[in-house]
């Protein structure tokens, strides 16, 4: 009887954690070929910090989002209006608390204060990056879109979770961040990112049940990369590849630039960002430019990175191998068993990311090229 009594709350708790992991109903990321991301400043307004943040943003000519709490809005109405006047989005901030009803009440109060002062609904109710379960549940009870991005500031002062479409939560009351913000914005610009307010991010919408397969596949990629010591190549918005060492899986293969690779020989294997390629499908010209930039990133890594520049060749297995042939790769047909298995997996990935096209055949192939030839052809500074 005791086990049955404990089973129900356990199942409820597991379901709640699953809901939080999936992000269903929340704003967590934008989906677009646009290289945009959102910065969300949590807390305030603060009479010293907020003007410094506004000045830094104006100096970089970008707009962001300020998630403000009810006490701050009440104490500093002029500063709150100034945020909106500068073109930034304003969201309500739910307070951090282990009690969902406290989070819910605080979120509702902040939303009501902003609605009264600014005459419009806030852009959402923010619970910060990676919220605890009580905060997550309380924010949904407060009503309005729940904003829960998955990026922030590391202990070393670097931005984490930076990729196109990301929502990055930062402190809106930290004077040290205000001092560092111009440098962070300059770095994002150099990496070709566009900082935008929530309402300016194309493809930003609440997570839906049909997004679950893509979310699960991205989780698989994270664990696959950790286990295989695979890491992203390049740190720009256009970076599409992840790379690591792996044995060459097919029979010995001569290369069109001369030489050969041998079965079992350890080479650099690179993987493509399936989610980003799906987003770029709406802009084929931009997609080709970004693929070219990513190829150059990989070539520079194979030239300069000690973890990658000692291997004799580089290869990839994907449905885009024929495209890689345009960049000098030798394209190799896969054995029937490999082809069937990887064709099935490719179909799973395409359906998960919403690009299923049953009428069109997408056949995975292997593309391989010597490191020396690849660097000579593509490593342009």
N, C-alpha and C positions, 0 to 999 in steps of 0.2 A: 504493500500500500504506500509506503514511504517513497519508493522509487517512482511510482506513478504520480505521486504528489509533486515530486521534483521535476518530472519530465516536462510538464507544461511550461513552467517559467524558464526552463533551460531552452526549450524550443523557441519561445518568444524572444529570449535574449539573443539567440543565434540568428533569428530572422532580423532583429533590429541591427545587429552588427553587419549582416549581409546587405541590408538596405543602405547603411552608411558606406560600406565598401563600394557598392554599385553607384552611389550618388544619385539615385533615381529622384527626379523632381527638382534637382538643384542645378545651378549654373556653375560648372566646373571648368569648361574649356570652350573655345570657339573652334568651329570647323570651317576653314576657308583656305583658299590659296593665298590669301593675304598674309603677309609675315607680321601680323599684328599680335600684340599681347597687352594685357591689362595690368597696371599697377594700382593696388588698392591700399590706401593709407588708413590704418585702423586707429580710431580714437580721436578725441578732440571735438571741436576745434581747440587748439592750444594757442594762447596769445603770442608766444614767441616762436614756436616751432612752425605753426601753420603758415605764417607769412614767409618764412624762409623756404618752405616747401613750394609755395606758390611762385616765389621768385626764381627758384631753380627750374621749375617746370616751364615758366615763361621764357627763361633764358634758353632753354632747349627747344622751345616752340612745340611742346607736346601737351596733351590733356590726359588726365588720369581720373581716378575715382576716389572720393573721400568717404569713408564709412564712419559716420559720426554718432556719438551716443547722446542720449536725451539730456543729461546734465550739461554737457558742453554746448549743445545747441541753445539751451535756455540761457546760459551765462553769456554766450557770445553770438548773438543773432546777427550783428553786422558782419562779423568774420564769416559766418555761415553763408550769408548772401554773397559775400565777396568770392567765395569758392565757386558758386554757381555763375556769377558774373564773368569769371575768368574762363568759362567754358568747360569746367570739369563736371563730371557726374557726381551726384550726392546719393549715398546709400545710408541706410540705418545700420547701426552696429549693435548686435546682441551681446550682452555682457557675458564674460566667462563665469561659469558657476557649475557646481556639481548637481544643481537642482534644475530640472527642465523648466519648471514653472517660473523660476527666477529669470532664466534666459528668455522665455516667452514674453514675460511682462516687460522686461527691459527693451526687447526688440519692438514690441508694440508701442511703447512710450516714445522711443526714438523715431519711429516711423510717423507717429502722430505729430510730434513736435516739428519734424521737417515738413510735413504736409501743411500744417498751419502756417509756418513761417514762409515757405517757398511757393505755396499754392499748387503743388504737384506731388504725385507719389514719388517716393524714393526709388532709385534704380534697383533696389533689392534690400535684403537683410543679410548682412555679412556675419558669418560665424568664424572667419579666419581660415587659415590653411590647416588641413588635417584636424578638424574639430573632434573633441571627445563626444561619445555617444549622447550624454545628457544635453550638451550644447546643440548637437545636431537635431535631436528630437524637439527641443524647446524652440528652436528657430522656425521649424515648420509649423508649430502651433501659433507662432506670432503672425502668420499669414504673409503674403507677398513672396516674390522669388527669393529663394535662399542662395546666397553666394558663398561658395566653398571651394576656392581654387586650391591648387596643390603645389604652391611655390612660396618661397619666403627668402629670408636672409640667414646665411649660415653663421656659425660662431666666428669665422674668419672675415666676415663682412662681405662675402660674395653672394650673389643672387643664386638661388637654387630653383630647379624646375623650369628653367628658361627654355622655351621652345615655342614655335608659332601657335597661337591660340591660348597660351597659358594665362592663368590668373594668378598674380603674385601678390601676397599679402605682406605689407610692411607696416612698421609702427608710424603712426601719425603724430606721436608725442615725444619722440626721441630726438633730442638736439644733435646727437652725433650722426644720426642718419641724415638729418637735414644738411649737415656739412659734407657728407659723402655723396649726396644725391647727384650733384653735377657730374661727378666722375662715373657713377653708375649709368646715368643717362647717356653720357658720351660713349661708354663701352657698348651699350645696346645699339646705339646708332652705328658704331663702327662694325658691329656684327649684323647690320642690315635689318634690325628689328624696328617695328613701328609701334610706339607706345600710344594706346588709344583708351578712351573711357569705355565703360561697359557698353553703352548704347552705340558706340562706334565700332564694335567688334563684329564683323560679319560672321554669321554662322553660330553665334552664341545663343543657346537655347537650353531649356531644362533637359536633363538626361532622361531618356525614354527606355522602356523595356527592350526595344529593338537595338539599343546601343550596348546591351550587356555582352553580346559576343565579342564586339570590338574591345570593350573594357577588359574582358577576360584574356583576349589575345595579347593585349599590351602588358598585362600582368605576367603572362607566360614569357614574353620577350625579356622582361626585367629579370626574372629568375634564370632564364637561359643565358643571358649575358653575364650574370654573376657567376654561374657555374662554369661557363666557358671562358671567363676572363675576357669578354668581348666588350669593347667600349666605343663610344661615339667618336667618329673622326671629324674634326673641325668643330668649331663652336659658333658658327654663323646660322642665321635663319635658313640659309640654303643648304645646310649640311644634311645629307640623306643617308649616309653610310655609317655602319658600325663594323668594326674589324677585330679579328683575333687570329691566332694560329690554329691550324687544323691540318690533318693529313689529307693529301690529294686522294679522292675516293675512287677514281677510275683507272683504267689501264694506262700504261705509258703513252704520252701524247706529244708528238712533235709540234713545235710552235711556228707560226708563220714568220716570225722575226728571226728564226733560227734557234737551235737548241731544243730541249725537250724537258718535260716534267715526268716524274715517275710515281707509280702507285705507292701510296703510303708516305711519300715525302712530305715533310711539314712545310706548308706554305702559308701565306696570309689569305684568309677567307674573309670576304666582306659581305654584309647583309644590307638589304635595302629597307628603308622606313616605309612599310606598307601603308600606314595611316596617312603619311604626308603625300605619298604618291597618289593616293585616292583623291585627296584634296586638290592636287595639281591637275587632275584630269579635266577640270573645268577650264583650265588655261594652258593648252598644249604648248604655246610658244614660250610662256614663262617657265613651264615645266622643263622644256629642253634646255633653257638657259640655266636653270637650277641644277639639272643633272650634270651639265658641263662644269659648273662651279664645284659640285661635289666630287667629280672626278679629279679636279685639280687639287682639292683638299686632300684626297686620298694619296695622290702622287707626292705631294709635299710631305705627308706623314711617312710614306715609304722611303723618302729620301732622308728625313731629319729625325724621325722618332727611333730611339735605340731599341724600343720593343718591337719594331716592325721592319727596320732597315737591314736586317741580316738574312732575311729569307729570299730565296732565289726567284720566286714568282708569286702572283696573286690570282685568286680565282673567286668566282661567285656562281651559285646555282639559283636561277630564277626564271620567271617568264619574260624577263626583260633582257635576256642574254643576247638576242638578236640586235637590240639597240646598242649594247656594249660592243658588238662587232664593229659598229661605226667608229668606235674609239680605239680600234686596233687590236681587240681581243680575238683570240682564236675561239670559235664557237663549236662546241662538241655536243653531239646527240647523246642522250642518256640511254643506258640499257633499258629494255622494256620494263623490268620490275621497278627500277628507280623511277622511270617516267610515270608509271601508273600511280605509284605512291605519292610522288610529288605533285602530279597533276591534281590528285584528289585534295591534297593539302592546299594547293594554290586556290582551288575552287572554294574550300572552306574559308580561306582568308578573304577572298573577294566578296563572298556573300556576307561575311561578318562586317566588312566595311561598306556594304551597300552598293557594290558594283558588279553583282552577279549578272552575267550575260550568257545564258545557256546556248545561244545560237552561235557564239564565237568561240573557237578553240584557242586556248592559251596553254602552250606546251612548254614546260620548263626545259631549259638546256643549261649546259655548263659553259662559262666563258673564262678563259685563262690567258695570262700574258706574263712574260718575264718581268721581274721588278725593274731591271735595268732599262728595258725598252719603254715600260710604262712611265718611269720617272723622266726619261729623256724626252718623251712626247708630251707629257702633261704637267710637269712640275714647273709652273710659271709663277714667279713671285709678283 
